[in-house]
């Protein structure tokens, strides 16, 4: 998964990257499973946090990028 570590991703971008529905992504963010920051009603996910979460949950390594 190609991510820029210092970039914040929107829920729509996370949906596309992970190939999950909006409902699932929002649920994971709300439960704190995916680390994210909420600005008002909008969520943002830092690329480096999303990469770590993805690696921890899929077993993908840095070399697989």
Secondary structure, DSSP 8 states (H G I E B T S, - for coil): ----TT-EEEHHHHHHHHT--HHHHHHHHHHTSS--EEETTEEEEEHHHHHHHHHHHH---GGG-
